[in-house]
């Protein structure tokens, strides 16, 4: 419970200090997310490590964790928890945000819902051709992750990848 409260406080603080919503975005897309220090949960760090371990077994370079990517991912994870939808809604805005704030040349995103372990969600992404293609894309250089539980204790995930 304390972890969820802490994440909520961090999210609200980030939103209040670094984000402003545009009139047309229904409050979901944040224009001003700058580089921030993100506190990662054990599950989030395990997901990042598992993805990098998988990439290395294929002879691909490990990706570097970038907090601004995780901050952008957090906005989408919070949206999914709030709406109960697992989707890529407003991806173009998140992509644009990362182009501006992280100098991204390209952006990819994987989302998921309901998994109780980092291994479970990564295994599911790797079993899906489209999700695996994002994880195994050799052009990506950096990534970030956000996980959040809903009121029923179900996990939502947003992992984003960029090429700088």
FIMAR-212111 format. One record per atom (N, C-alpha, C, O): atom name; residue number from 1; residue in one letter; x negated, y, z. Coordinates in steps of 0.2 Angstrom, whole numbers. Layout:
{CA; NUM; A; {X; Y; Z}};
...
This chain:
{N; 1; X; {-4; -6; 0}};
{CA; 1; X; {0; 0; 0}};
{C; 1; X; {-4; 6; 0}};
{O; 1; X; {-3; 11; -3}};
{N; 2; X; {-10; 6; 4}};
{CA; 2; X; {-14; 12; 4}};
{C; 2; X; {-17; 13; -3}};
{O; 2; X; {-18; 19; -4}};
{N; 3; X; {-19; 8; -6}};
{CA; 3; X; {-22; 9; -13}};
{C; 3; X; {-17; 12; -18}};
{O; 3; X; {-19; 17; -21}};
{N; 4; X; {-11; 10; -17}};
{CA; 4; X; {-6; 14; -22}};
{C; 4; X; {-5; 21; -20}};
{O; 4; X; {-4; 25; -24}};
{N; 5; X; {-5; 22; -13}};
{CA; 5; X; {-4; 29; -11}};
{C; 5; X; {-10; 33; -13}};
{O; 5; X; {-9; 39; -15}};
{N; 6; X; {-16; 31; -13}};
{CA; 6; X; {-22; 34; -15}};
{C; 6; X; {-22; 36; -22}};
{O; 6; X; {-23; 41; -24}};
{N; 7; X; {-20; 31; -26}};
{CA; 7; X; {-19; 32; -33}};
{C; 7; X; {-14; 37; -35}};
{O; 7; X; {-15; 41; -39}};
{N; 8; X; {-9; 37; -31}};
{CA; 8; X; {-4; 42; -33}};
{C; 8; X; {-6; 49; -31}};
{O; 8; X; {-5; 54; -35}};
{N; 9; X; {-10; 50; -25}};
{CA; 9; X; {-13; 56; -23}};
{C; 9; X; {-18; 58; -29}};
{O; 9; X; {-18; 64; -31}};
{N; 10; X; {-22; 54; -31}};
{CA; 10; X; {-27; 55; -36}};
{C; 10; X; {-24; 58; -42}};
{O; 10; X; {-26; 63; -45}};
{N; 11; X; {-19; 54; -45}};
{CA; 11; X; {-15; 56; -51}};
{C; 11; X; {-12; 63; -50}};
{O; 11; X; {-12; 67; -55}};
{N; 12; X; {-9; 64; -44}};
{CA; 12; X; {-5; 70; -44}};
{C; 12; X; {-11; 76; -43}};
{O; 12; X; {-10; 81; -46}};
{N; 13; X; {-16; 75; -40}};
{CA; 13; X; {-21; 80; -40}};
{C; 13; X; {-24; 81; -47}};
{O; 13; X; {-25; 87; -49}};
{N; 14; X; {-26; 76; -51}};
{CA; 14; X; {-28; 77; -57}};
{C; 14; X; {-23; 81; -62}};
{O; 14; X; {-25; 85; -65}};
{N; 15; X; {-17; 79; -61}};
{CA; 15; X; {-12; 82; -65}};
{C; 15; X; {-11; 89; -63}};
{O; 15; X; {-10; 93; -68}};
{N; 16; X; {-11; 91; -57}};
{CA; 16; X; {-10; 98; -55}};
{C; 16; X; {-16; 102; -56}};
{O; 16; X; {-16; 108; -59}};
{N; 17; X; {-22; 99; -56}};
{CA; 17; X; {-28; 103; -57}};
{C; 17; X; {-31; 104; -64}};
{O; 17; X; {-33; 109; -66}};
{N; 18; X; {-30; 98; -68}};
{CA; 18; X; {-32; 98; -74}};
{C; 18; X; {-28; 97; -80}};
{O; 18; X; {-30; 97; -86}};
{N; 19; X; {-21; 97; -79}};
{CA; 19; X; {-16; 96; -84}};
{C; 19; X; {-11; 101; -84}};
{O; 19; X; {-9; 104; -79}};
{N; 20; X; {-9; 102; -91}};
{CA; 20; X; {-3; 107; -92}};
{C; 20; X; {0; 103; -97}};
{O; 20; X; {-3; 101; -102}};
{N; 21; X; {7; 103; -97}};
{CA; 21; X; {11; 100; -102}};
{C; 21; X; {13; 105; -107}};
{O; 21; X; {14; 111; -106}};
{N; 22; X; {14; 103; -113}};
{CA; 22; X; {16; 107; -119}};
{C; 22; X; {24; 107; -119}};
{O; 22; X; {27; 102; -116}};
{N; 23; X; {27; 112; -122}};
{CA; 23; X; {34; 112; -122}};
{C; 23; X; {38; 106; -125}};
{O; 23; X; {43; 104; -123}};
{N; 24; X; {34; 103; -130}};
{CA; 24; X; {37; 98; -134}};
{C; 24; X; {36; 91; -132}};
{O; 24; X; {38; 86; -136}};
{N; 25; X; {32; 90; -127}};
{CA; 25; X; {30; 83; -125}};
{C; 25; X; {33; 80; -120}};
{O; 25; X; {31; 74; -118}};
{N; 26; X; {39; 82; -117}};
{CA; 26; X; {43; 79; -112}};
{C; 26; X; {39; 77; -106}};
{O; 26; X; {41; 73; -102}};
{N; 27; X; {34; 81; -105}};
{CA; 27; X; {30; 80; -99}};
{C; 27; X; {25; 74; -98}};
{O; 27; X; {23; 72; -93}};
{N; 28; X; {24; 71; -104}};
{CA; 28; X; {21; 65; -104}};
{C; 28; X; {13; 66; -106}};
{O; 28; X; {9; 62; -104}};
{N; 29; X; {12; 70; -111}};
{CA; 29; X; {5; 71; -113}};
{C; 29; X; {2; 77; -110}};
{O; 29; X; {5; 83; -109}};
{N; 30; X; {-4; 76; -107}};
{CA; 30; X; {-7; 82; -104}};
{C; 30; X; {-13; 84; -109}};
{O; 30; X; {-17; 81; -111}};
{N; 31; X; {-12; 91; -110}};
{CA; 31; X; {-17; 94; -114}};
{C; 31; X; {-24; 95; -111}};
{O; 31; X; {-29; 95; -115}};
{N; 32; X; {-24; 96; -105}};
{CA; 32; X; {-30; 98; -102}};
{C; 32; X; {-33; 93; -97}};
{O; 32; X; {-32; 94; -91}};
{N; 33; X; {-36; 88; -99}};
{CA; 33; X; {-39; 83; -95}};
{C; 33; X; {-46; 84; -96}};
{O; 33; X; {-49; 82; -102}};
{N; 34; X; {-50; 86; -92}};
{CA; 34; X; {-57; 87; -93}};
{C; 34; X; {-61; 81; -89}};
{O; 34; X; {-58; 77; -86}};
{N; 35; X; {-67; 80; -90}};
{CA; 35; X; {-71; 75; -87}};
{C; 35; X; {-70; 76; -79}};
{O; 35; X; {-71; 81; -76}};
{N; 36; X; {-68; 70; -76}};
{CA; 36; X; {-66; 70; -69}};
{C; 36; X; {-70; 64; -66}};
{O; 36; X; {-72; 59; -70}};
{N; 37; X; {-70; 64; -60}};
{CA; 37; X; {-73; 58; -56}};
{C; 37; X; {-67; 53; -55}};
{O; 37; X; {-62; 55; -51}};
{N; 38; X; {-67; 47; -57}};
{CA; 38; X; {-61; 43; -56}};
{C; 38; X; {-63; 37; -52}};
{O; 38; X; {-69; 35; -52}};
{N; 39; X; {-59; 36; -47}};
{CA; 39; X; {-61; 30; -42}};
{C; 39; X; {-57; 24; -45}};
{O; 39; X; {-51; 24; -46}};
{N; 40; X; {-62; 19; -46}};
{CA; 40; X; {-59; 13; -50}};
{C; 40; X; {-58; 7; -44}};
{O; 40; X; {-61; 7; -39}};
{N; 41; X; {-52; 4; -45}};
{CA; 41; X; {-50; -2; -41}};
{C; 41; X; {-55; -8; -43}};
{O; 41; X; {-58; -8; -48}};
{N; 42; X; {-55; -13; -39}};
{CA; 42; X; {-59; -19; -40}};
{C; 42; X; {-56; -22; -46}};
{O; 42; X; {-60; -24; -50}};
{N; 43; X; {-49; -22; -47}};
{CA; 43; X; {-47; -25; -53}};
{C; 43; X; {-49; -21; -60}};
{O; 43; X; {-51; -25; -65}};
{N; 44; X; {-49; -15; -59}};
{CA; 44; X; {-51; -11; -65}};
{C; 44; X; {-58; -12; -67}};
{O; 44; X; {-60; -13; -73}};
{N; 45; X; {-63; -12; -62}};
{CA; 45; X; {-70; -14; -63}};
{C; 45; X; {-71; -21; -66}};
{O; 45; X; {-75; -22; -70}};
{N; 46; X; {-67; -26; -63}};
{CA; 46; X; {-67; -32; -66}};
{C; 46; X; {-65; -33; -73}};
{O; 46; X; {-68; -36; -77}};
{N; 47; X; {-60; -29; -75}};
{CA; 47; X; {-58; -29; -82}};
{C; 47; X; {-63; -26; -86}};
{O; 47; X; {-65; -29; -92}};
{N; 48; X; {-66; -21; -84}};
{CA; 48; X; {-71; -18; -88}};
{C; 48; X; {-77; -23; -89}};
{O; 48; X; {-80; -24; -95}};
{N; 49; X; {-79; -26; -84}};
{CA; 49; X; {-85; -31; -84}};
{C; 49; X; {-83; -37; -88}};
{O; 49; X; {-87; -39; -92}};
{N; 50; X; {-77; -40; -88}};
{CA; 50; X; {-75; -45; -92}};
{C; 50; X; {-75; -44; -99}};
{O; 50; X; {-77; -48; -103}};
{N; 51; X; {-73; -38; -101}};
{CA; 51; X; {-73; -36; -108}};
{C; 51; X; {-80; -35; -110}};
{O; 51; X; {-81; -38; -116}};
{N; 52; X; {-84; -32; -106}};
{CA; 52; X; {-91; -32; -108}};
{C; 52; X; {-95; -39; -109}};
{O; 52; X; {-99; -40; -113}};
{N; 53; X; {-93; -43; -104}};
{CA; 53; X; {-96; -50; -104}};
{C; 53; X; {-94; -53; -111}};
{O; 53; X; {-98; -57; -114}};
{N; 54; X; {-87; -52; -113}};
{CA; 54; X; {-85; -56; -119}};
{C; 54; X; {-89; -53; -125}};
{O; 54; X; {-91; -56; -129}};
{N; 55; X; {-89; -46; -125}};
{CA; 55; X; {-93; -43; -131}};
{C; 55; X; {-100; -45; -131}};
{O; 55; X; {-102; -47; -137}};
{N; 56; X; {-103; -46; -126}};
{CA; 56; X; {-110; -48; -126}};
{C; 56; X; {-111; -55; -129}};
{O; 56; X; {-116; -57; -132}};
{N; 57; X; {-106; -60; -127}};
{CA; 57; X; {-106; -67; -129}};
{C; 57; X; {-106; -67; -137}};
{O; 57; X; {-108; -72; -140}};
{N; 58; X; {-103; -61; -140}};
{CA; 58; X; {-102; -61; -147}};
{C; 58; X; {-108; -57; -150}};
{O; 58; X; {-108; -56; -157}};
{N; 59; X; {-113; -55; -146}};
{CA; 59; X; {-118; -51; -149}};
{C; 59; X; {-117; -44; -150}};
{O; 59; X; {-121; -40; -153}};
{N; 60; X; {-111; -42; -147}};
{CA; 60; X; {-109; -35; -148}};
{C; 60; X; {-112; -31; -142}};
{O; 60; X; {-114; -34; -136}};
{N; 61; X; {-113; -24; -143}};
{CA; 61; X; {-116; -20; -137}};
{C; 61; X; {-110; -19; -132}};
{O; 61; X; {-104; -19; -133}};
{N; 62; X; {-113; -19; -126}};
{CA; 62; X; {-108; -17; -120}};
{C; 62; X; {-106; -10; -121}};
{O; 62; X; {-109; -6; -124}};
{N; 63; X; {-100; -9; -118}};
{CA; 63; X; {-97; -2; -119}};
{C; 63; X; {-98; 2; -112}};
{O; 63; X; {-99; -1; -107}};
{N; 64; X; {-99; 8; -113}};
{CA; 64; X; {-100; 12; -107}};
{C; 64; X; {-94; 15; -104}};
{O; 64; X; {-89; 17; -108}};
{N; 65; X; {-93; 15; -98}};
{CA; 65; X; {-87; 17; -94}};
{C; 65; X; {-87; 25; -94}};
{O; 65; X; {-92; 28; -93}};
{N; 66; X; {-82; 28; -96}};
{CA; 66; X; {-81; 35; -96}};
{C; 66; X; {-75; 37; -93}};
{O; 66; X; {-69; 36; -95}};
{N; 67; X; {-76; 41; -87}};
{CA; 67; X; {-70; 43; -83}};
{C; 67; X; {-65; 47; -87}};
{O; 67; X; {-59; 46; -85}};
{N; 68; X; {-66; 51; -92}};
{CA; 68; X; {-61; 55; -95}};
{C; 68; X; {-57; 50; -99}};
{O; 68; X; {-51; 52; -99}};
{N; 69; X; {-59; 45; -101}};
{CA; 69; X; {-55; 40; -105}};
{C; 69; X; {-50; 37; -100}};
{O; 69; X; {-44; 36; -101}};
{N; 70; X; {-53; 35; -94}};
{CA; 70; X; {-48; 32; -89}};
{C; 70; X; {-43; 37; -86}};
{O; 70; X; {-37; 35; -85}};
{N; 71; X; {-45; 44; -86}};
{CA; 71; X; {-40; 49; -84}};
{C; 71; X; {-34; 49; -89}};
{O; 71; X; {-29; 50; -87}};
{N; 72; X; {-36; 49; -95}};
{CA; 72; X; {-31; 49; -101}};
{C; 72; X; {-27; 42; -100}};
{O; 72; X; {-21; 42; -101}};
{N; 73; X; {-30; 37; -99}};
{CA; 73; X; {-26; 30; -99}};
{C; 73; X; {-22; 31; -93}};
{O; 73; X; {-16; 28; -93}};
{N; 74; X; {-24; 34; -87}};
{CA; 74; X; {-19; 34; -81}};
{C; 74; X; {-13; 38; -83}};
{O; 74; X; {-8; 36; -80}};
{N; 75; X; {-13; 43; -87}};
{CA; 75; X; {-7; 47; -89}};
{C; 75; X; {-2; 42; -92}};
{O; 75; X; {4; 42; -91}};
{N; 76; X; {-5; 37; -96}};
{CA; 76; X; {0; 33; -100}};
{C; 76; X; {2; 27; -95}};
{O; 76; X; {8; 25; -95}};
{N; 77; X; {-2; 25; -91}};
{CA; 77; X; {0; 19; -86}};
{C; 77; X; {5; 22; -82}};
{O; 77; X; {10; 18; -80}};
{N; 78; X; {5; 28; -79}};
{CA; 78; X; {10; 31; -75}};
{C; 78; X; {16; 32; -78}};
{O; 78; X; {22; 31; -76}};
{N; 79; X; {16; 34; -85}};
{CA; 79; X; {22; 34; -89}};
{C; 79; X; {25; 28; -89}};
{O; 79; X; {32; 27; -89}};
{N; 80; X; {22; 22; -91}};
{CA; 80; X; {25; 16; -92}};
{C; 80; X; {28; 13; -85}};
{O; 80; X; {33; 11; -85}};
{N; 81; X; {25; 15; -79}};
{CA; 81; X; {27; 13; -73}};
{C; 81; X; {34; 17; -72}};
{O; 81; X; {39; 14; -70}};
{N; 82; X; {34; 23; -73}};
{CA; 82; X; {40; 27; -72}};
{C; 82; X; {46; 25; -77}};
{O; 82; X; {51; 25; -74}};
{N; 83; X; {44; 24; -83}};
{CA; 83; X; {50; 22; -87}};
{C; 83; X; {51; 14; -88}};
{O; 83; X; {57; 13; -90}};
{N; 84; X; {47; 10; -85}};
{CA; 84; X; {48; 3; -86}};
{C; 84; X; {46; 0; -93}};
{O; 84; X; {48; -5; -94}};
{N; 85; X; {44; 4; -97}};
{CA; 85; X; {42; 2; -104}};
{C; 85; X; {35; 1; -105}};
{O; 85; X; {31; 4; -102}};
{N; 86; X; {33; -4; -109}};
{CA; 86; X; {26; -6; -110}};
{C; 86; X; {26; -5; -118}};
{O; 86; X; {28; -9; -122}};
{N; 87; X; {22; 1; -119}};
{CA; 87; X; {22; 3; -126}};
{C; 87; X; {16; 7; -127}};
{O; 87; X; {12; 9; -123}};
{N; 88; X; {16; 10; -133}};
{CA; 88; X; {10; 14; -135}};
{C; 88; X; {13; 21; -137}};
{O; 88; X; {10; 25; -141}};
{N; 89; X; {19; 23; -134}};
{CA; 89; X; {22; 29; -135}};
{C; 89; X; {17; 35; -134}};
{O; 89; X; {13; 35; -129}};
{N; 90; X; {17; 40; -138}};
{CA; 90; X; {13; 46; -138}};
{C; 90; X; {5; 44; -139}};
{O; 90; X; {1; 48; -136}};
{N; 91; X; {4; 39; -142}};
{CA; 91; X; {-3; 37; -143}};
{C; 91; X; {-7; 43; -147}};
{O; 91; X; {-12; 44; -145}};
{N; 92; X; {-4; 45; -152}};
{CA; 92; X; {-7; 51; -156}};
{C; 92; X; {-9; 57; -151}};
{O; 92; X; {-14; 60; -153}};
{N; 93; X; {-5; 58; -146}};
{CA; 93; X; {-7; 64; -142}};
{C; 93; X; {-13; 62; -137}};
{O; 93; X; {-18; 66; -136}};
{N; 94; X; {-13; 55; -135}};
{CA; 94; X; {-19; 53; -131}};
{C; 94; X; {-25; 53; -135}};
{O; 94; X; {-31; 55; -133}};
{N; 95; X; {-24; 51; -142}};
{CA; 95; X; {-30; 50; -146}};
{C; 95; X; {-33; 57; -147}};
{O; 95; X; {-39; 58; -147}};
{N; 96; X; {-28; 62; -149}};
{CA; 96; X; {-31; 69; -150}};
{C; 96; X; {-34; 72; -144}};
{O; 96; X; {-39; 75; -144}};
{N; 97; X; {-32; 70; -138}};
{CA; 97; X; {-35; 72; -132}};
{C; 97; X; {-42; 70; -131}};
{O; 97; X; {-46; 73; -129}};
{N; 98; X; {-43; 63; -133}};
{CA; 98; X; {-49; 60; -132}};
{C; 98; X; {-54; 63; -138}};
{O; 98; X; {-60; 64; -137}};
{N; 99; X; {-51; 65; -143}};
{CA; 99; X; {-55; 68; -149}};
{C; 99; X; {-58; 75; -146}};
{O; 99; X; {-64; 76; -147}};
{N; 100; X; {-54; 78; -143}};
{CA; 100; X; {-56; 85; -140}};
{C; 100; X; {-60; 85; -134}};
{O; 100; X; {-65; 88; -134}};
{N; 101; X; {-58; 81; -129}};
{CA; 101; X; {-61; 80; -123}};
{C; 101; X; {-67; 76; -122}};
{O; 101; X; {-72; 77; -118}};
{N; 102; X; {-68; 71; -127}};
{CA; 102; X; {-73; 66; -126}};
{C; 102; X; {-77; 65; -133}};
{O; 102; X; {-81; 61; -133}};
{N; 103; X; {-75; 70; -137}};
{CA; 103; X; {-79; 69; -144}};
{C; 103; X; {-78; 63; -148}};
{O; 103; X; {-82; 60; -151}};
{N; 104; X; {-72; 60; -147}};
{CA; 104; X; {-71; 53; -150}};
{C; 104; X; {-70; 54; -157}};
{O; 104; X; {-67; 58; -160}};
{N; 105; X; {-73; 49; -161}};
{CA; 105; X; {-72; 49; -168}};
{C; 105; X; {-67; 44; -170}};
{O; 105; X; {-63; 45; -175}};
{N; 106; X; {-65; 39; -166}};
{CA; 106; X; {-60; 34; -166}};
{C; 106; X; {-58; 32; -160}};
{O; 106; X; {-62; 32; -155}};
{N; 107; X; {-51; 30; -159}};
{CA; 107; X; {-48; 28; -153}};
{C; 107; X; {-44; 22; -153}};
{O; 107; X; {-41; 21; -158}};
{N; 108; X; {-45; 17; -149}};
{CA; 108; X; {-40; 11; -148}};
{C; 108; X; {-38; 10; -142}};
{O; 108; X; {-40; 13; -137}};
{N; 109; X; {-32; 7; -141}};
{CA; 109; X; {-28; 6; -135}};
{C; 109; X; {-25; -1; -134}};
{O; 109; X; {-22; -3; -139}};
{N; 110; X; {-26; -4; -128}};
{CA; 110; X; {-22; -10; -127}};
{C; 110; X; {-18; -9; -120}};
{O; 110; X; {-21; -5; -116}};
{N; 111; X; {-12; -11; -120}};
{CA; 111; X; {-8; -11; -114}};
{C; 111; X; {-5; -17; -113}};
{O; 111; X; {-5; -22; -117}};
{N; 112; X; {-3; -18; -106}};
{CA; 112; X; {-1; -25; -104}};
{C; 112; X; {4; -23; -98}};
{O; 112; X; {4; -18; -95}};
{N; 113; X; {7; -29; -96}};
{CA; 113; X; {12; -28; -90}};
{C; 113; X; {12; -35; -86}};
{O; 113; X; {12; -40; -90}};
{N; 114; X; {12; -35; -80}};
{CA; 114; X; {14; -41; -76}};
{C; 114; X; {8; -45; -74}};
{O; 114; X; {10; -50; -70}};
{N; 115; X; {2; -45; -76}};
{CA; 115; X; {-3; -49; -74}};
{C; 115; X; {-5; -48; -67}};
{O; 115; X; {-6; -42; -65}};
{N; 116; X; {-7; -53; -64}};
{CA; 116; X; {-9; -52; -57}};
{C; 116; X; {-17; -52; -56}};
{O; 116; X; {-19; -51; -50}};
{N; 117; X; {-20; -54; -61}};
{CA; 117; X; {-28; -54; -61}};
{C; 117; X; {-31; -51; -67}};
{O; 117; X; {-28; -50; -72}};
{N; 118; X; {-37; -48; -66}};
{CA; 118; X; {-41; -46; -71}};
{C; 118; X; {-42; -51; -77}};
{O; 118; X; {-41; -49; -83}};
{N; 119; X; {-44; -57; -75}};
{CA; 119; X; {-45; -62; -79}};
{C; 119; X; {-38; -64; -83}};
{O; 119; X; {-39; -65; -89}};
{N; 120; X; {-33; -64; -80}};
{CA; 120; X; {-26; -65; -84}};
{C; 120; X; {-25; -60; -89}};
{O; 120; X; {-23; -62; -95}};
{N; 121; X; {-26; -54; -88}};
{CA; 121; X; {-24; -49; -93}};
{C; 121; X; {-29; -49; -98}};
{O; 121; X; {-28; -48; -104}};
{N; 122; X; {-36; -50; -97}};
{CA; 122; X; {-41; -50; -102}};
{C; 122; X; {-40; -56; -106}};
{O; 122; X; {-41; -56; -112}};
{N; 123; X; {-39; -62; -103}};
{CA; 123; X; {-37; -68; -107}};
{C; 123; X; {-31; -67; -112}};
{O; 123; X; {-32; -69; -118}};
{N; 124; X; {-26; -64; -109}};
{CA; 124; X; {-20; -63; -114}};
{C; 124; X; {-22; -58; -120}};
{O; 124; X; {-20; -59; -125}};
{N; 125; X; {-26; -53; -118}};
{CA; 125; X; {-28; -48; -124}};
{C; 125; X; {-32; -52; -129}};
{O; 125; X; {-32; -51; -135}};
{N; 126; X; {-37; -57; -126}};
{CA; 126; X; {-41; -60; -131}};
{C; 126; X; {-37; -66; -135}};
{O; 126; X; {-39; -67; -140}};
{N; 127; X; {-32; -68; -132}};
{CA; 127; X; {-27; -73; -136}};
{C; 127; X; {-23; -69; -141}};
{O; 127; X; {-21; -73; -146}};
{N; 128; X; {-22; -63; -141}};
{CA; 128; X; {-19; -59; -146}};
{C; 128; X; {-23; -56; -151}};
{O; 128; X; {-28; -53; -150}};
{N; 129; X; {-22; -58; -157}};
{CA; 129; X; {-26; -56; -163}};
{C; 129; X; {-27; -48; -163}};
{O; 129; X; {-33; -46; -164}};
{N; 130; X; {-22; -44; -162}};
{CA; 130; X; {-23; -37; -163}};
{C; 130; X; {-26; -34; -157}};
{O; 130; X; {-30; -29; -157}};
{N; 131; X; {-25; -37; -151}};
{CA; 131; X; {-28; -34; -145}};
{C; 131; X; {-36; -36; -145}};
{O; 131; X; {-40; -32; -143}};
{N; 132; X; {-37; -42; -147}};
{CA; 132; X; {-44; -45; -147}};
{C; 132; X; {-48; -40; -152}};
{O; 132; X; {-54; -39; -151}};
{N; 133; X; {-45; -39; -158}};
{CA; 133; X; {-48; -35; -163}};
{C; 133; X; {-51; -28; -160}};
{O; 133; X; {-56; -25; -162}};
{N; 134; X; {-47; -25; -155}};
{CA; 134; X; {-49; -19; -152}};
{C; 134; X; {-55; -20; -148}};
{O; 134; X; {-60; -16; -148}};
{N; 135; X; {-54; -25; -143}};
{CA; 135; X; {-60; -27; -139}};
{C; 135; X; {-66; -28; -143}};
{O; 135; X; {-72; -26; -140}};
{N; 136; X; {-66; -32; -148}};
{CA; 136; X; {-71; -34; -152}};
{C; 136; X; {-74; -29; -157}};
{O; 136; X; {-78; -31; -161}};
{N; 137; X; {-71; -23; -158}};
{CA; 137; X; {-72; -19; -163}};
{C; 137; X; {-80; -16; -161}};
{O; 137; X; {-81; -13; -156}};
{N; 138; X; {-84; -17; -166}};
{CA; 138; X; {-91; -16; -165}};
{C; 138; X; {-92; -8; -165}};
{O; 138; X; {-98; -6; -163}};
{N; 139; X; {-88; -4; -168}};
{CA; 139; X; {-89; 3; -168}};
{C; 139; X; {-88; 7; -161}};
{O; 139; X; {-90; 12; -160}};
{N; 140; X; {-84; 4; -157}};
{CA; 140; X; {-83; 7; -150}};
{C; 140; X; {-89; 7; -146}};
{O; 140; X; {-93; 2; -146}};
{N; 141; X; {-90; 13; -143}};
{CA; 141; X; {-96; 14; -138}};
{C; 141; X; {-94; 15; -131}};
{O; 141; X; {-98; 14; -127}};
{N; 142; X; {-88; 17; -130}};
{CA; 142; X; {-86; 19; -123}};
{C; 142; X; {-79; 16; -122}};
{O; 142; X; {-75; 15; -126}};
{N; 143; X; {-77; 15; -115}};
{CA; 143; X; {-70; 13; -114}};
{C; 143; X; {-68; 16; -107}};
{O; 143; X; {-72; 18; -103}};
{N; 144; X; {-62; 15; -105}};
{CA; 144; X; {-59; 17; -99}};
{C; 144; X; {-53; 12; -97}};
{O; 144; X; {-50; 9; -102}};
{N; 145; X; {-51; 12; -91}};
{CA; 145; X; {-45; 8; -89}};
{C; 145; X; {-41; 11; -84}};
{O; 145; X; {-44; 15; -80}};
{N; 146; X; {-35; 10; -84}};
{CA; 146; X; {-30; 12; -78}};
{C; 146; X; {-25; 6; -77}};
{O; 146; X; {-23; 3; -81}};
{N; 147; X; {-25; 4; -70}};
{CA; 147; X; {-20; -1; -68}};
{C; 147; X; {-15; 3; -63}};
{O; 147; X; {-18; 7; -59}};
{N; 148; X; {-9; 1; -63}};
{CA; 148; X; {-5; 4; -58}};
{C; 148; X; {1; -1; -56}};
{O; 148; X; {3; -4; -61}};
{N; 149; X; {3; -2; -50}};
{CA; 149; X; {9; -6; -48}};
{C; 149; X; {15; -2; -48}};
{O; 149; X; {15; 4; -46}};
{N; 150; X; {21; -5; -51}};
{CA; 150; X; {27; -2; -50}};
{C; 150; X; {30; -4; -43}};
{O; 150; X; {26; -7; -39}};
{N; 151; X; {36; -2; -41}};
{CA; 151; X; {39; -3; -35}};
{C; 151; X; {40; -10; -33}};
{O; 151; X; {40; -12; -27}};
{N; 152; X; {40; -14; -38}};
{CA; 152; X; {41; -21; -37}};
{C; 152; X; {34; -25; -37}};
{O; 152; X; {34; -31; -36}};
{N; 153; X; {29; -21; -37}};
{CA; 153; X; {22; -24; -36}};
{C; 153; X; {19; -27; -43}};
{O; 153; X; {15; -31; -43}};
{N; 154; X; {23; -26; -48}};
{CA; 154; X; {20; -28; -55}};
{C; 154; X; {15; -23; -58}};
{O; 154; X; {16; -17; -58}};
{N; 155; X; {10; -26; -60}};
{CA; 155; X; {4; -22; -63}};
{C; 155; X; {6; -20; -70}};
{O; 155; X; {8; -23; -74}};
{N; 156; X; {4; -13; -72}};
{CA; 156; X; {4; -11; -78}};
{C; 156; X; {-3; -9; -80}};
{O; 156; X; {-7; -7; -76}};
{N; 157; X; {-5; -10; -86}};
{CA; 157; X; {-12; -9; -88}};
{C; 157; X; {-12; -4; -95}};
{O; 157; X; {-9; -5; -99}};
{N; 158; X; {-17; 0; -95}};
{CA; 158; X; {-19; 4; -101}};
{C; 158; X; {-27; 4; -101}};
{O; 158; X; {-30; 6; -97}};
{N; 159; X; {-29; 1; -107}};
{CA; 159; X; {-36; 1; -108}};
{C; 159; X; {-38; 5; -115}};
{O; 159; X; {-34; 3; -120}};
{N; 160; X; {-42; 10; -114}};
{CA; 160; X; {-43; 13; -120}};
{C; 160; X; {-51; 13; -122}};
{O; 160; X; {-55; 12; -118}};
{N; 161; X; {-52; 13; -129}};
{CA; 161; X; {-59; 13; -132}};
{C; 161; X; {-60; 18; -136}};
{O; 161; X; {-55; 21; -140}};
{N; 162; X; {-66; 21; -136}};
{CA; 162; X; {-68; 26; -141}};
{C; 162; X; {-74; 25; -144}};
{O; 162; X; {-79; 21; -142}};
{N; 163; X; {-75; 28; -150}};
{CA; 163; X; {-82; 28; -153}};
{C; 163; X; {-84; 36; -153}};
{O; 163; X; {-80; 40; -155}};
{N; 164; X; {-90; 37; -150}};
{CA; 164; X; {-92; 44; -149}};
{C; 164; X; {-96; 46; -155}};
{O; 164; X; {-99; 51; -156}};
